[in-house]
Amino acid sequence: MTDEKGIAVRIRDAILADVTDRRGWRQAWNSFDDDIQDEIKATWLETIQTELSRPTPAKFALQRLEKAREQARNIDMYDMPAAVDEILADLRAGLTSPREDSVFGV
């Protein structure tokens, strides 16, 4: 189990523990068939994993910088300041997806 999936499972289990610890909710949860409970838990897990995998500014910055490092060999030394300025502008703007016109194609 990946660390991200493990975190998602712990979050889901904590939510389920909270819900089933409340009066009335436990009885309602227990009244669901096992198949329905499994379906609900799977949906919660999928939702949590989706949210955890969304790009964060830190993940985006890391992706941009890693890609820049990989492709720096192909850039003329005189173009490097413009490429760095582009990355910094993107990071300052809080972009979470690549720019199509990026020098690095990230």
C-alpha positions as CSV (number, residue, x, y, z in Angstrom):
1,M,0.0,0.0,0.0
2,T,1.4,3.3,-1.0
3,D,1.9,6.0,1.7
4,E,-0.8,8.1,0.0
5,K,-3.3,5.3,-0.1
6,G,-2.4,4.4,3.5
7,I,-3.1,8.0,4.6
8,A,-6.4,7.9,2.7
9,V,-7.4,4.6,4.4
10,R,-6.7,6.1,7.8
11,I,-8.7,9.2,7.0
12,R,-11.6,7.1,5.8
13,D,-11.5,4.8,8.9
14,A,-11.4,7.9,11.2
15,I,-14.5,9.3,9.5
16,L,-16.2,6.0,9.8
17,A,-15.2,5.7,13.5
18,D,-16.6,9.2,14.1
19,V,-19.9,8.5,12.3
20,T,-20.5,5.2,13.9
21,D,-19.6,6.6,17.4
22,R,-22.6,8.9,17.3
23,R,-25.9,7.9,18.7
24,G,-28.3,6.9,15.9
25,W,-25.6,6.9,13.2
26,R,-24.2,3.6,14.5
27,Q,-27.6,1.9,14.3
28,A,-28.2,3.4,10.9
29,W,-24.8,2.2,9.6
30,N,-25.3,-1.3,11.0
31,S,-28.7,-1.5,9.3
32,F,-26.9,-1.2,5.9
33,D,-26.1,-4.5,4.1
34,D,-22.4,-5.3,4.1
35,D,-22.3,-4.7,0.3
36,I,-23.7,-1.2,0.8
37,Q,-21.2,-0.5,3.6
38,D,-18.4,-1.7,1.4
39,E,-19.6,0.5,-1.5
40,I,-19.8,3.6,0.8
41,K,-16.3,3.0,2.2
42,A,-14.9,2.5,-1.4
43,T,-16.5,5.7,-2.5
44,W,-15.1,7.6,0.5
45,L,-11.7,6.1,-0.1
46,E,-11.7,7.1,-3.8
47,T,-12.8,10.7,-2.9
48,I,-10.1,11.0,-0.3
49,Q,-7.4,9.7,-2.6
50,T,-8.5,12.0,-5.4
51,E,-8.3,15.0,-3.1
52,L,-4.9,13.9,-1.8
53,S,-3.5,13.5,-5.3
54,R,-4.5,17.0,-6.4
55,P,-1.5,19.2,-7.2
56,T,-0.4,21.4,-4.4
57,P,1.8,24.5,-4.8
58,A,4.7,22.5,-3.4
59,K,4.1,19.5,-5.7
60,F,3.8,21.9,-8.6
61,A,7.0,23.7,-7.8
62,L,8.9,20.5,-7.4
63,Q,7.6,19.2,-10.8
64,R,8.5,22.5,-12.5
65,L,12.0,22.5,-11.0
66,E,12.7,18.9,-11.7
67,K,11.6,19.3,-15.3
68,A,13.7,22.5,-15.6
69,R,16.7,20.6,-14.3
70,E,16.2,17.8,-16.8
71,Q,15.9,20.1,-19.8
72,A,18.4,22.8,-18.7
73,R,21.1,21.1,-20.9
74,N,19.1,22.0,-24.0
75,I,18.7,25.7,-23.3
76,D,21.1,28.3,-24.5
77,M,22.8,29.9,-21.5
78,Y,21.4,33.3,-22.5
79,D,17.8,31.9,-22.4
80,M,18.2,30.6,-18.9
81,P,17.3,33.8,-17.0
82,A,14.0,34.1,-19.0
83,A,13.2,30.4,-18.3
84,V,13.9,31.0,-14.5
85,D,11.7,34.1,-14.6
86,E,8.9,32.1,-16.2
87,I,9.0,29.4,-13.6
88,L,9.1,32.0,-10.7
89,A,6.2,33.9,-12.3
90,D,4.2,30.7,-12.5
91,L,4.9,29.8,-8.9
92,R,4.0,33.3,-7.7
93,A,0.8,33.1,-9.6
94,G,0.0,29.8,-7.9
95,L,-0.6,27.9,-11.0
96,T,-1.3,24.2,-10.5
97,S,-1.2,23.1,-14.1
98,P,1.3,23.5,-16.9
99,R,1.4,26.4,-19.2
100,E,1.2,25.3,-22.8
101,D,3.7,28.0,-23.9
102,S,6.2,27.1,-21.3
103,V,9.9,27.1,-22.3
104,F,10.2,23.7,-20.5
105,G,6.9,22.3,-21.6
106,V,6.1,21.4,-18.0
